[in-house]
Amino acid sequence: MDKDASLDAKGQMCPMPIVMLAKKMKELKSGQVLELVADDIGAKEDVPAWCSRTGNALLGVEQDGKIFRFYIRMK
Amino acid sequence: MAEKMCMVVSEGSFDKAMMPLILGTTAASMGMEVHVFYTFFGLKLLTQGNKPKLPGMMRLFTGMIRKKMAKNNIPLPEEMMKTALDLGVNFYACSTSMTIMGVTEADLMKGVKVLGASAFLNLAADAKVNLFIG
């Protein structure tokens, strides 16, 4: 999927992927897409919850073994 | 206006240190305004240089759990506290508990505010999420 920035949160456990994601999103402009890479199993539910609560669109999720790739568009 | 989350922490053990910090940093990252009120034994968690231990006999295993957390990239309470303050999480010391526990304003970590029950309840009354951790 097309992206404007990428954030590697592999090896990070809850709550760090979400804390890192929130910080990183502040650097993006409206409409830009961030790829978040995480391997915390909790991220599977946490990232969609963060997106719906903050109003940023989750465009897609890809899973490759234990690794998740989330594509989030800045509102 | 941002949604509010309030927590009351009444115990000063390692696990009680971690829970409000994990939930507080996450809520702040979700755009919520977070207020954490420390009372009774919880107050110790706001004092400078405090190193919380697991409760009861488990305290002997605090070093082990800290090592395990570090190995798994889980931030320790002192690191989480810094992150929480950076994210704008508000930490409050209960004024009455300070007298009971013998804690003075000079003992408190930077960024901690002293409040009474009424001021805290004023915040809690408007909060969507209110949790008691103790």
N, CA and C atoms of all chains as a GROMACS GRO file, in nm:
protein
  627
    1MET      N    1   0.084  -0.120   0.000
    1MET     CA    2   0.000   0.000   0.000
    1MET      C    3   0.088   0.126   0.000
    2ASP      N    4   0.044   0.232  -0.066
    2ASP     CA    5   0.120   0.357  -0.069
    2ASP      C    6   0.129   0.419   0.069
    3LYS      N    7   0.245   0.475   0.098
    3LYS     CA    8   0.263   0.539   0.229
    3LYS      C    9   0.353   0.660   0.218
    4ASP      N   10   0.336   0.753   0.314
    4ASP     CA   11   0.421   0.873   0.316
    4ASP      C   12   0.528   0.861   0.423
    5ALA      N   13   0.502   0.775   0.524
    5ALA     CA   14   0.599   0.758   0.633
    5ALA      C   15   0.579   0.619   0.692
    6SER      N   16   0.683   0.571   0.760
    6SER     CA   17   0.674   0.439   0.822
    6SER      C   18   0.726   0.447   0.965
    7LEU      N   19   0.666   0.368   1.052
    7LEU     CA   20   0.708   0.365   1.192
    7LEU      C   21   0.726   0.219   1.233
    8ASP      N   22   0.846   0.188   1.280
    8ASP     CA   23   0.876   0.051   1.320
    8ASP      C   24   0.859   0.037   1.471
    9ALA      N   25   0.755  -0.034   1.513
    9ALA     CA   26   0.732  -0.057   1.657
    9ALA      C   27   0.750  -0.204   1.690
   10LYS      N   28   0.829  -0.274   1.609
   10LYS     CA   29   0.853  -0.417   1.636
   10LYS      C   30   0.930  -0.430   1.768
   11GLY      N   31   0.893  -0.530   1.846
   11GLY     CA   32   0.961  -0.552   1.974
   11GLY      C   33   0.906  -0.467   2.086
   12GLN      N   34   0.814  -0.377   2.054
   12GLN     CA   35   0.754  -0.290   2.156
   12GLN      C   36   0.622  -0.351   2.203
   13MET      N   37   0.603  -0.346   2.336
   13MET     CA   38   0.480  -0.402   2.394
   13MET      C   39   0.385  -0.287   2.430
   14CYS      N   40   0.258  -0.322   2.444
   14CYS     CA   41   0.157  -0.226   2.487
   14CYS      C   42   0.203  -0.160   2.616
   15PRO      N   43   0.197  -0.028   2.631
   15PRO     CA   44   0.126   0.067   2.544
   15PRO      C   45   0.216   0.136   2.441
   16MET      N   46   0.342   0.094   2.427
   16MET     CA   47   0.436   0.173   2.346
   16MET      C   48   0.399   0.189   2.199
   17PRO      N   49   0.349   0.083   2.129
   17PRO     CA   50   0.313   0.106   1.989
   17PRO      C   51   0.212   0.220   1.971
   18ILE      N   52   0.116   0.230   2.063
   18ILE     CA   53   0.013   0.334   2.054
   18ILE      C   54   0.072   0.471   2.090
   19VAL      N   55   0.157   0.473   2.192
   19VAL     CA   56   0.220   0.600   2.232
   19VAL      C   57   0.309   0.651   2.118
   20MET      N   58   0.386   0.560   2.056
   20MET     CA   59   0.473   0.597   1.944
   20MET      C   60   0.390   0.642   1.824
   21LEU      N   61   0.280   0.571   1.799
   21LEU     CA   62   0.192   0.604   1.687
   21LEU      C   63   0.134   0.745   1.702
   22ALA      N   64   0.084   0.775   1.823
   22ALA     CA   65   0.023   0.906   1.847
   22ALA      C   66   0.124   1.018   1.825
   23LYS      N   67   0.249   0.996   1.870
   23LYS     CA   68   0.354   1.097   1.853
   23LYS      C   69   0.388   1.115   1.706
   24LYS      N   70   0.403   1.003   1.635
   24LYS     CA   71   0.443   1.006   1.494
   24LYS      C   72   0.336   1.075   1.409
   25MET      N   73   0.210   1.048   1.437
   25MET     CA   74   0.101   1.104   1.356
   25MET      C   75   0.101   1.257   1.358
   26LYS      N   76   0.155   1.313   1.468
   26LYS     CA   77   0.160   1.459   1.479
   26LYS      C   78   0.252   1.520   1.374
   27GLU      N   79   0.346   1.438   1.319
   27GLU     CA   80   0.440   1.488   1.217
   27GLU      C   81   0.378   1.486   1.078
   28LEU      N   82   0.266   1.413   1.062
   28LEU     CA   83   0.205   1.398   0.930
   28LEU      C   84   0.108   1.512   0.900
   29LYS      N   85   0.093   1.538   0.769
   29LYS     CA   86  -0.006   1.636   0.725
   29LYS      C   87  -0.136   1.564   0.696
   30SER      N   88  -0.244   1.639   0.694
   30SER     CA   89  -0.375   1.582   0.666
   30SER      C   90  -0.374   1.507   0.531
   31GLY      N   91  -0.425   1.385   0.531
   31GLY     CA   92  -0.434   1.305   0.409
   31GLY      C   93  -0.315   1.213   0.387
   32GLN      N   94  -0.204   1.237   0.461
   32GLN     CA   95  -0.087   1.150   0.445
   32GLN      C   96  -0.109   1.016   0.516
   33VAL      N   97  -0.040   0.915   0.464
   33VAL     CA   98  -0.060   0.779   0.516
   33VAL      C   99   0.066   0.730   0.588
   34LEU      N  100   0.044   0.677   0.708
   34LEU     CA  101   0.153   0.619   0.787
   34LEU      C  102   0.141   0.467   0.787
   35GLU      N  103   0.256   0.402   0.768
   35GLU     CA  104   0.260   0.257   0.785
   35GLU      C  105   0.317   0.229   0.924
   36LEU      N  106   0.243   0.156   1.005
   36LEU     CA  107   0.291   0.118   1.139
   36LEU      C  108   0.318  -0.032   1.138
   37VAL      N  109   0.441  -0.067   1.172
   37VAL     CA  110   0.477  -0.209   1.178
   37VAL      C  111   0.490  -0.249   1.324
   38ALA      N  112   0.415  -0.351   1.365
   38ALA     CA  113   0.417  -0.393   1.506
   38ALA      C  114   0.404  -0.544   1.516
   39ASP      N  115   0.460  -0.599   1.624
   39ASP     CA  116   0.444  -0.743   1.647
   39ASP      C  117   0.385  -0.775   1.784
   40ASP      N  118   0.335  -0.671   1.853
   40ASP     CA  119   0.262  -0.694   1.978
   40ASP      C  120   0.124  -0.744   1.940
   41ILE      N  121   0.088  -0.861   1.990
   41ILE     CA  122  -0.040  -0.921   1.951
   41ILE      C  123  -0.159  -0.831   1.988
   42GLY      N  124  -0.141  -0.751   2.093
   42GLY     CA  125  -0.247  -0.660   2.135
   42GLY      C  126  -0.274  -0.550   2.032
   43ALA      N  127  -0.173  -0.520   1.950
   43ALA     CA  128  -0.187  -0.412   1.851
   43ALA      C  129  -0.299  -0.440   1.752
   44LYS      N  130  -0.327  -0.567   1.728
   44LYS     CA  131  -0.430  -0.608   1.633
   44LYS      C  132  -0.565  -0.542   1.666
   45GLU      N  133  -0.596  -0.532   1.796
   45GLU     CA  134  -0.721  -0.468   1.839
   45GLU      C  135  -0.698  -0.322   1.878
   46ASP      N  136  -0.577  -0.295   1.931
   46ASP     CA  137  -0.548  -0.160   1.984
   46ASP      C  138  -0.542  -0.053   1.875
   47VAL      N  139  -0.480  -0.086   1.763
   47VAL     CA  140  -0.463   0.015   1.657
   47VAL      C  141  -0.599   0.055   1.596
   48PRO      N  142  -0.685  -0.043   1.561
   48PRO     CA  143  -0.819  -0.003   1.513
   48PRO      C  144  -0.896   0.081   1.616
   49ALA      N  145  -0.882   0.047   1.745
   49ALA     CA  146  -0.952   0.123   1.851
   49ALA      C  147  -0.897   0.266   1.857
   50TRP      N  148  -0.766   0.279   1.847
   50TRP     CA  149  -0.704   0.412   1.848
   50TRP      C  150  -0.755   0.495   1.730
   51CYS      N  151  -0.761   0.430   1.612
   51CYS     CA  152  -0.805   0.500   1.491
   51CYS      C  153  -0.950   0.548   1.505
   52SER      N  154  -1.037   0.460   1.555
   52SER     CA  155  -1.178   0.500   1.564
   52SER      C  156  -1.198   0.608   1.669
   53ARG      N  157  -1.119   0.603   1.776
   53ARG     CA  158  -1.132   0.704   1.883
   53ARG      C  159  -1.076   0.839   1.840
   54THR      N  160  -0.969   0.838   1.760
   54THR     CA  161  -0.906   0.964   1.723
   54THR      C  162  -0.957   1.018   1.588
   55GLY      N  163  -1.034   0.935   1.518
   55GLY     CA  164  -1.092   0.981   1.391
   55GLY      C  165  -0.997   0.975   1.272
   56ASN      N  166  -0.887   0.901   1.286
   56ASN     CA  167  -0.796   0.879   1.173
   56ASN      C  168  -0.836   0.747   1.105
   57ALA      N  169  -0.839   0.746   0.973
   57ALA     CA  170  -0.891   0.628   0.902
   57ALA      C  171  -0.788   0.517   0.895
   58LEU      N  172  -0.831   0.396   0.929
   58LEU     CA  173  -0.747   0.277   0.913
   58LEU      C  174  -0.778   0.221   0.774
   59LEU      N  175  -0.683   0.238   0.682
   59LEU     CA  176  -0.708   0.201   0.542
   59LEU      C  177  -0.694   0.051   0.520
   60GLY      N  178  -0.608  -0.013   0.601
   60GLY     CA  179  -0.590  -0.156   0.582
   60GLY      C  180  -0.492  -0.214   0.681
   61VAL      N  181  -0.499  -0.346   0.696
   61VAL     CA  182  -0.406  -0.418   0.784
   61VAL      C  183  -0.353  -0.538   0.706
   62GLU      N  184  -0.222  -0.556   0.712
   62GLU     CA  185  -0.164  -0.676   0.650
   62GLU      C  186  -0.095  -0.756   0.760
   63GLN      N  187  -0.112  -0.887   0.756
   63GLN     CA  188  -0.046  -0.971   0.856
   63GLN      C  189   0.048  -1.067   0.786
   64ASP      N  190   0.173  -1.069   0.836
   64ASP     CA  191   0.272  -1.161   0.782
   64ASP      C  192   0.332  -1.234   0.902
   65GLY      N  193   0.280  -1.351   0.930
   65GLY     CA  194   0.322  -1.425   1.050
   65GLY      C  195   0.283  -1.347   1.174
   66LYS      N  196   0.383  -1.310   1.253
   66LYS     CA  197   0.354  -1.236   1.377
   66LYS      C  198   0.358  -1.085   1.356
   67ILE      N  199   0.388  -1.043   1.235
   67ILE     CA  200   0.404  -0.899   1.208
   67ILE      C  201   0.280  -0.839   1.142
   68PHE      N  202   0.237  -0.729   1.201
   68PHE     CA  203   0.122  -0.656   1.146
   68PHE      C  204   0.170  -0.527   1.080
   69ARG      N  205   0.108  -0.494   0.968
   69ARG     CA  206   0.132  -0.364   0.904
   69ARG      C  207  -0.001  -0.292   0.895
   70PHE      N  208  -0.007  -0.178   0.964
   70PHE     CA  209  -0.130  -0.097   0.965
   70PHE      C  210  -0.107   0.026   0.878
   71TYR      N  211  -0.208   0.061   0.798
   71TYR     CA  212  -0.199   0.182   0.714
   71TYR      C  213  -0.304   0.281   0.761
   72ILE      N  214  -0.256   0.394   0.811
   72ILE     CA  215  -0.344   0.490   0.877
   72ILE      C  216  -0.334   0.625   0.806
   73ARG      N  217  -0.451   0.679   0.768
   73ARG     CA  218  -0.452   0.810   0.701
   73ARG      C  219  -0.484   0.919   0.803
   74MET      N  220  -0.394   1.020   0.805
   74MET     CA  221  -0.411   1.134   0.896
   74MET      C  222  -0.536   1.212   0.859
   75LYS      N  223  -0.617   1.243   0.960
   75LYS     CA  224  -0.744   1.314   0.932
   75LYS      C  225  -0.719   1.459   0.896
   76MET      N  226  -1.431   1.968   2.316
   76MET     CA  227  -1.346   1.947   2.435
   76MET      C  228  -1.306   1.800   2.446
   77ALA      N  229  -1.184   1.778   2.488
   77ALA     CA  230  -1.133   1.640   2.498
   77ALA      C  231  -1.208   1.562   2.606
   78GLU      N  232  -1.224   1.433   2.582
   78GLU     CA  233  -1.285   1.346   2.683
   78GLU      C  234  -1.190   1.334   2.801
   79LYS      N  235  -1.247   1.316   2.919
   79LYS     CA  236  -1.164   1.307   3.039
   79LYS      C  237  -1.160   1.166   3.094
   80MET      N  238  -1.046   1.128   3.152
   80MET     CA  239  -1.032   1.002   3.224
   80MET      C  240  -0.970   1.032   3.359
   81CYS      N  241  -1.029   0.977   3.465
   81CYS     CA  242  -0.976   0.997   3.600
   81CYS      C  243  -0.945   0.863   3.666
   82MET      N  244  -0.838   0.860   3.742
   82MET     CA  245  -0.804   0.739   3.817
   82MET      C  246  -0.766   0.779   3.960
   83VAL      N  247  -0.801   0.691   4.054
   83VAL     CA  248  -0.757   0.706   4.193
   83VAL      C  249  -0.665   0.588   4.222
   84VAL      N  250  -0.548   0.614   4.278
   84VAL     CA  251  -0.452   0.507   4.309
   84VAL      C  252  -0.428   0.509   4.460
   85SER      N  253  -0.458   0.396   4.527
   85SER     CA  254  -0.449   0.395   4.673
   85SER      C  255  -0.340   0.303   4.727
   86GLU      N  256  -0.267   0.235   4.637
   86GLU     CA  257  -0.160   0.145   4.682
   86GLU      C  258  -0.029   0.183   4.614
   87GLY      N  259   0.084   0.158   4.683
   87GLY     CA  260   0.212   0.204   4.632
   87GLY      C  261   0.303   0.095   4.578
   88SER      N  262   0.245  -0.023   4.549
   88SER     CA  263   0.330  -0.132   4.502
   88SER      C  264   0.360  -0.119   4.352
   89PHE      N  265   0.454  -0.200   4.307
   89PHE     CA  266   0.503  -0.196   4.169
   89PHE      C  267   0.390  -0.211   4.067
   90ASP      N  268   0.302  -0.306   4.091
   90ASP     CA  269   0.192  -0.330   3.996
   90ASP      C  270   0.095  -0.212   3.992
   91LYS      N  271   0.073  -0.152   4.110
   91LYS     CA  272  -0.019  -0.037   4.117
   91LYS      C  273   0.047   0.087   4.057
   92ALA      N  274   0.180   0.086   4.049
   92ALA     CA  275   0.250   0.196   3.982
   92ALA      C  276   0.229   0.184   3.831
   93MET      N  277   0.241   0.061   3.781
   93MET     CA  278   0.235   0.039   3.636
   93MET      C  279   0.097   0.062   3.576
   94MET      N  280  -0.006   0.012   3.642
   94MET     CA  281  -0.140   0.014   3.580
   94MET      C  282  -0.188   0.153   3.540
   95PRO      N  283  -0.186   0.251   3.631
   95PRO     CA  284  -0.232   0.384   3.588
   95PRO      C  285  -0.141   0.447   3.483
   96LEU      N  286  -0.012   0.409   3.483
   96LEU     CA  287   0.081   0.466   3.385
   96LEU      C  288   0.054   0.410   3.245
   97ILE      N  289   0.026   0.280   3.239
   97ILE     CA  290  -0.006   0.219   3.108
   97ILE      C  291  -0.136   0.276   3.055
   98LEU      N  292  -0.238   0.276   3.140
   98LEU     CA  293  -0.369   0.328   3.095
   98LEU      C  294  -0.363   0.478   3.069
   99GLY      N  295  -0.290   0.549   3.152
   99GLY     CA  296  -0.281   0.695   3.139
   99GLY      C  297  -0.209   0.737   3.012
  100THR      N  298  -0.094   0.672   2.981
  100THR     CA  299  -0.021   0.709   2.859
  100THR      C  300  -0.103   0.672   2.735
  101THR      N  301  -0.174   0.560   2.744
  101THR     CA  302  -0.256   0.518   2.629
  101THR      C  303  -0.372   0.616   2.608
  102ALA      N  304  -0.441   0.650   2.716
  102ALA     CA  305  -0.554   0.744   2.705
  102ALA      C  306  -0.507   0.878   2.650
  103ALA      N  307  -0.393   0.926   2.700
  103ALA     CA  308  -0.340   1.054   2.650
  103ALA      C  309  -0.307   1.042   2.502
  104SER      N  310  -0.255   0.926   2.460
  104SER     CA  311  -0.223   0.904   2.319
  104SER      C  312  -0.349   0.896   2.233
  105MET      N  313  -0.461   0.864   2.296
  105MET     CA  314  -0.589   0.858   2.225
  105MET      C  315  -0.658   0.994   2.227
  106GLY      N  316  -0.589   1.094   2.276
  106GLY     CA  317  -0.644   1.229   2.276
  106GLY      C  318  -0.726   1.263   2.398
  107MET      N  319  -0.721   1.179   2.500
  107MET     CA  320  -0.799   1.207   2.621
  107MET      C  321  -0.717   1.291   2.719
  108GLU      N  322  -0.790   1.364   2.804
  108GLU     CA  323  -0.729   1.443   2.911
  108GLU      C  324  -0.726   1.351   3.033
  109VAL      N  325  -0.608   1.330   3.091
  109VAL     CA  326  -0.596   1.228   3.197
  109VAL      C  327  -0.558   1.291   3.331
  110HIS      N  328  -0.630   1.249   3.436
  110HIS     CA  329  -0.604   1.298   3.572
  110HIS      C  330  -0.588   1.178   3.665
  111VAL      N  331  -0.475   1.172   3.735
  111VAL     CA  332  -0.451   1.061   3.828
  111VAL      C  333  -0.427   1.116   3.968
  112PHE      N  334  -0.509   1.068   4.060
  112PHE     CA  335  -0.510   1.117   4.198
  112PHE      C  336  -0.454   1.008   4.289
  113TYR      N  337  -0.345   1.038   4.360
  113TYR     CA  338  -0.278   0.938   4.445
  113TYR      C  339  -0.311   0.964   4.591
  114THR      N  340  -0.360   0.860   4.657
  114THR     CA  341  -0.402   0.874   4.796
  114THR      C  342  -0.344   0.761   4.882
  115PHE      N  343  -0.341   0.779   5.013
  115PHE     CA  344  -0.285   0.682   5.107
  115PHE      C  345  -0.152   0.624   5.059
  116PHE      N  346  -0.138   0.492   5.051
  116PHE     CA  347  -0.008   0.433   5.016
  116PHE      C  348   0.034   0.465   4.874
  117GLY      N  349  -0.064   0.500   4.792
  117GLY     CA  350  -0.034   0.537   4.653
  117GLY      C  351   0.053   0.659   4.643
  118LEU      N  352   0.043   0.745   4.742
  118LEU     CA  353   0.117   0.871   4.744
  118LEU      C  354   0.268   0.852   4.729
  119LYS      N  355   0.316   0.741   4.783
  119LYS     CA  356   0.459   0.710   4.778
  119LYS      C  357   0.510   0.707   4.633
  120LEU      N  358   0.420   0.670   4.542
  120LEU     CA  359   0.459   0.660   4.400
  120LEU      C  360   0.492   0.796   4.339
  121LEU      N  361   0.451   0.902   4.407
  121LEU     CA  362   0.480   1.037   4.355
  121LEU      C  363   0.600   1.101   4.422
  122THR      N  364   0.664   1.029   4.514
  122THR     CA  365   0.779   1.088   4.583
  122THR      C  366   0.908   1.065   4.504
  123GLN      N  367   1.000   1.161   4.513
  123GLN     CA  368   1.124   1.154   4.436
  123GLN      C  369   1.209   1.034   4.477
  124GLY      N  370   1.265   0.968   4.377
  124GLY     CA  371   1.358   0.857   4.401
  124GLY      C  372   1.292   0.730   4.454
  125ASN      N  373   1.160   0.724   4.450
  125ASN     CA  374   1.091   0.605   4.500
  125ASN      C  375   1.106   0.490   4.401
  126LYS      N  376   1.138   0.370   4.454
  126LYS     CA  377   1.146   0.251   4.368
  126LYS      C  378   1.043   0.151   4.420
  127PRO      N  379   0.926   0.143   4.356
  127PRO     CA  380   0.821   0.056   4.408
  127PRO      C  381   0.858  -0.092   4.396
  128LYS      N  382   0.809  -0.169   4.494
  128LYS     CA  383   0.833  -0.314   4.495
  128LYS      C  384   0.701  -0.388   4.480
  129LEU      N  385   0.708  -0.512   4.440
  129LEU     CA  386   0.588  -0.595   4.432
  129LEU      C  387   0.528  -0.607   4.572
  130PRO      N  388   0.398  -0.635   4.584
  130PRO     CA  389   0.337  -0.638   4.717
  130PRO      C  390   0.376  -0.761   4.800
  131GLY      N  391   0.376  -0.745   4.933
  131GLY     CA  392   0.399  -0.853   5.028
  131GLY      C  393   0.532  -0.924   5.006
  132MET      N  394   0.531  -1.057   5.022
  132MET     CA  395   0.652  -1.137   5.006
  132MET      C  396   0.707  -1.132   4.864
  133MET      N  397   0.617  -1.102   4.771
  133MET     CA  398   0.656  -1.092   4.630
  133MET      C  399   0.762  -0.984   4.608
  134ARG      N  400   0.777  -0.895   4.708
  134ARG     CA  401   0.873  -0.784   4.691
  134ARG      C  402   1.014  -0.835   4.660
  135LEU      N  403   1.043  -0.957   4.707
  135LEU     CA  404   1.174  -1.017   4.684
  135LEU      C  405   1.200  -1.043   4.536
  136PHE      N  406   1.093  -1.047   4.457
  136PHE     CA  407   1.106  -1.079   4.314
  136PHE      C  408   1.098  -0.955   4.225
  137THR      N  409   1.101  -0.838   4.287
  137THR     CA  410   1.088  -0.714   4.210
  137THR      C  411   1.200  -0.701   4.106
  138GLY      N  412   1.323  -0.733   4.148
  138GLY     CA  413   1.437  -0.725   4.058
  138GLY      C  414   1.419  -0.815   3.938
  139MET      N  415   1.364  -0.935   3.964
  139MET     CA  416   1.343  -1.033   3.857
  139MET      C  417   1.243  -0.981   3.754
  140ILE      N  418   1.133  -0.925   3.805
  140ILE     CA  419   1.029  -0.876   3.713
  140ILE      C  420   1.080  -0.756   3.635
  141ARG      N  421   1.161  -0.672   3.699
  141ARG     CA  422   1.218  -0.555   3.628
  141ARG      C  423   1.308  -0.600   3.513
  142LYS      N  424   1.389  -0.704   3.542
  142LYS     CA  425   1.478  -0.758   3.439
  142LYS      C  426   1.398  -0.815   3.323
  143LYS      N  427   1.293  -0.889   3.359
  143LYS     CA  428   1.208  -0.952   3.258
  143LYS      C  429   1.142  -0.845   3.170
  144MET      N  430   1.097  -0.738   3.233
  144MET     CA  431   1.033  -0.629   3.158
  144MET      C  432   1.133  -0.563   3.065
  145ALA      N  433   1.253  -0.535   3.117
  145ALA     CA  434   1.356  -0.469   3.036
  145ALA      C  435   1.390  -0.556   2.915
  146LYS      N  436   1.401  -0.687   2.938
  146LYS     CA  437   1.434  -0.781   2.831
  146LYS      C  438   1.327  -0.780   2.722
  147ASN      N  439   1.202  -0.761   2.763
  147ASN     CA  440   1.089  -0.764   2.668
  147ASN      C  441   1.049  -0.624   2.620
  148ASN      N  442   1.138  -0.525   2.645
  148ASN     CA  443   1.110  -0.390   2.594
  148ASN      C  444   0.988  -0.325   2.658
  149ILE      N  445   0.952  -0.367   2.778
  149ILE     CA  446   0.839  -0.304   2.847
  149ILE      C  447   0.898  -0.196   2.936
  150PRO      N  448   0.854  -0.070   2.918
  150PRO     CA  449   0.915   0.036   2.997
  150PRO      C  450   0.890   0.019   3.147
  151LEU      N  451   0.991   0.056   3.228
  151LEU     CA  452   0.980   0.046   3.374
  151LEU      C  453   0.905   0.168   3.427
  152PRO      N  454   0.851   0.159   3.552
  152PRO     CA  455   0.768   0.269   3.602
  152PRO      C  456   0.832   0.407   3.592
  153GLU      N  457   0.962   0.417   3.623
  153GLU     CA  458   1.026   0.549   3.620
  153GLU      C  459   1.031   0.606   3.477
  154GLU      N  460   1.046   0.517   3.377
  154GLU     CA  461   1.047   0.562   3.237
  154GLU      C  462   0.905   0.601   3.194
  155MET      N  463   0.807   0.520   3.238
  155MET     CA  464   0.666   0.545   3.203
  155MET      C  465   0.619   0.678   3.260
  156MET      N  466   0.668   0.709   3.381
  156MET     CA  467   0.629   0.833   3.446
  156MET      C  468   0.673   0.952   3.362
  157LYS      N  469   0.795   0.945   3.308
  157LYS     CA  470   0.848   1.051   3.222
  157LYS      C  471   0.763   1.066   3.097
  158THR      N  472   0.732   0.951   3.035
  158THR     CA  473   0.650   0.951   2.913
  158THR      C  474   0.514   1.013   2.943
  159ALA      N  475   0.456   0.974   3.057
  159ALA     CA  476   0.323   1.024   3.094
  159ALA      C  477   0.325   1.177   3.111
  160LEU      N  478   0.429   1.226   3.178
  160LEU     CA  479   0.440   1.372   3.198
  160LEU      C  480   0.457   1.443   3.064
  161ASP      N  481   0.537   1.384   2.975
  161ASP     CA  482   0.556   1.440   2.840
  161ASP      C  483   0.424   1.448   2.764
  162LEU      N  484   0.339   1.348   2.787
  162LEU     CA  485   0.211   1.341   2.715
  162LEU      C  486   0.104   1.430   2.781
  163GLY      N  487   0.141   1.493   2.891
  163GLY     CA  488   0.048   1.585   2.956
  163GLY      C  489  -0.046   1.520   3.056
  164VAL      N  490  -0.014   1.398   3.101
  164VAL     CA  491  -0.095   1.334   3.206
  164VAL      C  492  -0.078   1.415   3.335
  165ASN      N  493  -0.189   1.441   3.403
  165ASN     CA  494  -0.185   1.521   3.527
  165ASN      C  495  -0.177   1.430   3.649
  166PHE      N  496  -0.080   1.456   3.736
  166PHE     CA  497  -0.064   1.377   3.858
  166PHE      C  498  -0.093   1.464   3.980
  167TYR      N  499  -0.176   1.410   4.069
  167TYR     CA  500  -0.215   1.485   4.187
  167TYR      C  501  -0.186   1.407   4.315
  168ALA      N  502  -0.141   1.478   4.416
  168ALA     CA  503  -0.122   1.420   4.549
  168ALA      C  504  -0.238   1.465   4.637
  169CYS      N  505  -0.296   1.371   4.710
  169CYS     CA  506  -0.406   1.402   4.801
  169CYS      C  507  -0.349   1.474   4.923
  170SER      N  508  -0.401   1.592   4.950
  170SER     CA  509  -0.343   1.675   5.056
  170SER      C  510  -0.354   1.610   5.194
  171THR      N  511  -0.468   1.547   5.223
  171THR     CA  512  -0.485   1.483   5.354
  171THR      C  513  -0.390   1.363   5.369
  172SER      N  514  -0.376   1.286   5.259
  172SER     CA  515  -0.284   1.171   5.264
  172SER      C  516  -0.141   1.216   5.289
  173MET      N  517  -0.106   1.334   5.239
  173MET     CA  518   0.030   1.384   5.261
  173MET      C  519   0.058   1.399   5.409
  174THR      N  520  -0.040   1.451   5.483
  174THR     CA  521  -0.025   1.467   5.627
  174THR      C  522  -0.016   1.331   5.694
  175ILE      N  523  -0.106   1.240   5.656
  175ILE     CA  524  -0.109   1.106   5.718
  175ILE      C  525   0.021   1.030   5.691
  176MET      N  526   0.070   1.038   5.565
  176MET     CA  527   0.187   0.960   5.526
  176MET      C  528   0.319   1.034   5.553
  177GLY      N  529   0.311   1.158   5.602
  177GLY     CA  530   0.432   1.233   5.632
  177GLY      C  531   0.509   1.275   5.507
  178VAL      N  532   0.436   1.307   5.401
  178VAL     CA  533   0.499   1.350   5.276
  178VAL      C  534   0.480   1.501   5.262
  179THR      N  535   0.590   1.573   5.234
  179THR     CA  536   0.580   1.718   5.216
  179THR      C  537   0.587   1.751   5.067
  180GLU      N  538   0.554   1.875   5.033
  180GLU     CA  539   0.557   1.916   4.892
  180GLU      C  540   0.697   1.901   4.833
  181ALA      N  541   0.800   1.921   4.918
  181ALA     CA  542   0.939   1.910   4.872
  181ALA      C  543   0.974   1.765   4.835
  182ASP      N  544   0.900   1.667   4.891
  182ASP     CA  545   0.927   1.525   4.862
  182ASP      C  546   0.871   1.484   4.727
  183LEU      N  547   0.774   1.559   4.677
  183LEU     CA  548   0.703   1.518   4.555
  183LEU      C  549   0.786   1.541   4.429
  184MET      N  550   0.762   1.458   4.330
  184MET     CA  551   0.830   1.474   4.202
  184MET      C  552   0.783   1.602   4.134
  185LYS      N  553   0.868   1.653   4.044
  185LYS     CA  554   0.833   1.774   3.968
  185LYS      C  555   0.709   1.748   3.885
  186GLY      N  556   0.622   1.847   3.878
  186GLY     CA  557   0.504   1.835   3.792
  186GLY      C  558   0.381   1.783   3.864
  187VAL      N  559   0.398   1.743   3.993
  187VAL     CA  560   0.285   1.692   4.070
  187VAL      C  561   0.215   1.808   4.139
  188LYS      N  562   0.081   1.805   4.134
  188LYS     CA  563   0.004   1.912   4.197
  188LYS      C  564  -0.067   1.856   4.321
  189VAL      N  565  -0.083   1.938   4.422
  189VAL     CA  566  -0.153   1.894   4.543
  189VAL      C  567  -0.300   1.935   4.532
  190LEU      N  568  -0.389   1.839   4.558
  190LEU     CA  569  -0.533   1.864   4.549
  190LEU      C  570  -0.605   1.808   4.670
  191GLY      N  571  -0.724   1.862   4.694
  191GLY     CA  572  -0.814   1.802   4.793
  191GLY      C  573  -0.920   1.722   4.721
  192ALA      N  574  -1.005   1.653   4.796
  192ALA     CA  575  -1.106   1.564   4.738
  192ALA      C  576  -1.205   1.641   4.649
  193SER      N  577  -1.240   1.760   4.691
  193SER     CA  578  -1.340   1.837   4.618
  193SER      C  579  -1.291   1.874   4.478
  194ALA      N  580  -1.166   1.918   4.469
  194ALA     CA  581  -1.109   1.954   4.339
  194ALA      C  582  -1.100   1.833   4.248
  195PHE      N  583  -1.065   1.716   4.307
  195PHE     CA  584  -1.058   1.595   4.225
  195PHE      C  585  -1.197   1.553   4.178
  196LEU      N  586  -1.294   1.557   4.268
  196LEU     CA  587  -1.431   1.517   4.231
  196LEU      C  588  -1.489   1.609   4.124
  197ASN      N  589  -1.447   1.733   4.126
  197ASN     CA  590  -1.490   1.828   4.024
  197ASN      C  591  -1.444   1.781   3.885
  198LEU      N  592  -1.324   1.724   3.880
  198LEU     CA  593  -1.273   1.668   3.754
  198LEU      C  594  -1.345   1.537   3.721
  199ALA      N  595  -1.358   1.451   3.824
  199ALA     CA  596  -1.417   1.318   3.803
  199ALA      C  597  -1.561   1.324   3.759
  200ALA      N  598  -1.634   1.426   3.806
  200ALA     CA  599  -1.775   1.438   3.772
  200ALA      C  600  -1.796   1.458   3.623
  201ASP      N  601  -1.697   1.511   3.555
  201ASP     CA  602  -1.706   1.535   3.410
  201ASP      C  603  -1.633   1.427   3.329
  202ALA      N  604  -1.576   1.327   3.395
  202ALA     CA  605  -1.496   1.226   3.324
  202ALA      C  606  -1.584   1.112   3.275
  203LYS      N  607  -1.554   1.066   3.152
  203LYS     CA  608  -1.627   0.952   3.097
  203LYS      C  609  -1.575   0.821   3.156
  204VAL      N  610  -1.447   0.819   3.189
  204VAL     CA  611  -1.387   0.698   3.246
  204VAL      C  612  -1.333   0.732   3.383
  205ASN      N  613  -1.381   0.661   3.486
  205ASN     CA  614  -1.333   0.678   3.623
  205ASN      C  615  -1.291   0.542   3.676
  206LEU      N  616  -1.164   0.529   3.714
  206LEU     CA  617  -1.117   0.400   3.762
  206LEU      C  618  -1.054   0.414   3.900
  207PHE      N  619  -1.074   0.310   3.980
  207PHE     CA  620  -1.010   0.304   4.112
  207PHE      C  621  -0.905   0.195   4.108
  208ILE      N  622  -0.781   0.228   4.140
  208ILE     CA  623  -0.674   0.130   4.137
  208ILE      C  624  -0.616   0.118   4.277
  209GLY      N  625  -0.650   0.008   4.344
  209GLY     CA  626  -0.604  -0.007   4.481
  209GLY      C  627  -0.628  -0.146   4.534
   0.00000   0.00000   0.00000
